[in-house]
């Protein structure tokens, strides 16, 4: 895969490293020549140009965000403009509202999310979809106990639907997907998030 950065480690993109598929995201970013940082402490947020919230168990990750004192610093960074990408559980963390649930976590993205909307582990599936915002070719999408979005605010751009369900959205500096691009061999989504970080006022180079 082409190195989209040009010279390695021009910026640092974090991946929340409490639980879930953070190593896979790290590998994808490093393929693009980005310095990928596993983030577990609030002070690490200050050196980042963007952050990925990976898939995993949203309840577990949410509890760890609170117990480590990272919930509010991360929320404040996102509200201040730091690019963020939530995949699967990460999308749940970003949502302002969860369907049939009074709990919310970061409460920053104007979306309503239904947990485990596609069923259990045995209902996981893969499909190929053309998403013009991301690529001019079809991209493989991997869904694992995936949520989907049931409602979006007026400032949220819907990027992709599968079977009529919203599975990818963008709102300003926030990006969310129901599926797991890090589990495929395609780097299109990571290139897209890199471009978000690269064009953002929050970007820091090293």
N, C-alpha and C positions, 0 to 999 in steps of 0.2 A: 504493500500500500504506500502511496506517495506520502512523503513527509510534507504536510501542509504548512508547517511552521517556517520551514526554510533553514533555520539553524536551531539545533536542539536546545531545549530548556530555556526558551525565551520568556516563558511565563509559567506560573504554578497554578495548576487546577487541583483542588482538593476532592477527595472522595471520603464521605463519612464512613468511618471504619469500625463501627460498633458491631455490626452483624450484617450478613447478607453477601451479595455478589460484588464486594468492593475490589477484590483482586482482579476480577475479570475486567472491570472498568479501568483499573490501573494499567493493565496490559494494552488495552485499546488506545488509551491516551499516549502511552510511551511509544506505540507504533507510529504515532503522528509527530513524535519529537517533542512532546509536551512533558514537562516535569510534573508527574502525578504524585500528590502527597496524601497519605492516609491520615485522616483528621480524627482525633479523639479528644482534643482539649480545646477550650475556648480561645486560648492565646494563638493557636495555629491559624485562626480565621483571618488574622490581620495581614498575613503574607500572601493571600490568595487572590487570583483574578476571577475565580468562579468556583462553584462546588457542585458535586454530584451527590444526590441522595439515592443510594442503591436499593434494589429489591431486597426482600427479606421478610421479617415479621414486623409490621408497623407498630404493633403494641409494644414489643420488646425495644425497638429503636426509640420509640417515644419515651418510654420509661428511662432509658439511658440518657437521652437528651436532657431530661429533667434532673436526674441524679448527678450528672457531671456538671451541671450549671451551664450547659451549652444552648439550651432552648432559646432563651431571650437574646443572647449575643448573636446567634445565627439568624433569628428572626429579624433583628435590627439591621444586620448586614444586608439581608435580602430586601428589606423595605428601603434601605439606602441605595439600592441599585446593583448589588453584587449578583451576577448571573447565577442561576441555580437550575439544575435539571433533576427532576425526580422520576425514577423508573419504578413502576409497580408500587411497592410499599412507599417509595419516595414520593409518589404522586399523592398517596393518602396523607402523608405528613404535611404536604403543602396546602391541601384543601381547606377552605373555610368551613365546609360542612360535609359530614358523612351521612349518607342516607340511613335512616333508622338507627341513628346513633347520636348521642348528645356530646360525645367526645370530639375534640379537634386538637391538633398539635401545633404546628407553626402558624396555621390560620392566616395565610398570606395570599393564596390564589383563589380567585373568585369562581370556584367550581364546586359542584356537589358530586361526591364519589361514592359508588357502591362497592363495598369490599367483596372479594371473592365472587364477583359477579358472574364469572364464567365457570364457577363450580370448584370442585376439589382438584387435587393433584392429577387424578386420572383423566380429568377433563382438559388438561393442558393440550395445546395444539400449536402448529406453525402454519403461517400462510404468507404469500408474497403479495405485496401491495405497492402500487405506484403512488408516491407522495410528492407532488411537484415541489413543495417547499423545501424538501430534503434532497431529492435526487431526481434525475430524469430517467432513471431505470427502476424497475421493481425491486423492492427491498424485502428480505425475509424478516418476518415479525414472529417472535417466540412469546407465547402467552402461557404463564405458569400460575395457576390459582389467581388469575388476574382480576383486578378491579376494572371498572370502566366508569366514564363520567356520564351522569344522568342530566346535568344542567350546567350551563355556563353563563357568566355575566356578560354584559355588552362589550366589555373591553377584552374579552378572551377570543382568540382566533382558533377555530377548529382546523387542525391540520390533517386529521385522518379519522375515518370511521370504518369499522369492520362489522358487517352484518347490521348496519344501522346504528351501531353503538359508537360513541365518541371515545377514541383511544389515544389521541395525541393532540395537545393544545399548546398555545403560546400566549402569554400575557406579559408584555413588556420584557423584563429581564428574567421572567420565569418560564420554564419549559417543562412539560410533563408528558410521560408516555406510560400506558398500561403494561407494555411489553418490555422485553429484555434485549435491547440491541447488543449488549456486551456478550451475549451467549451465541452470537453469530460470527461469521467471518467478514461481515460487512461493516465498514467504519463510517458510513455516511452520517449516522446520527452524531457520532463523536466529532466528526468534522463540522457539522452544523453547530454543535455546542461550542466548539473551539472558535468558530466565527462569531458567535454571540459574545464570547469573552474578549476576543480580539478587537471588536468594534465598540466595546463598552467603555465608558469613562472610568469605570472602576479598575480597568486592567493595569496590572503592575508588571514591569519587565525586570529581569534580573541578569 
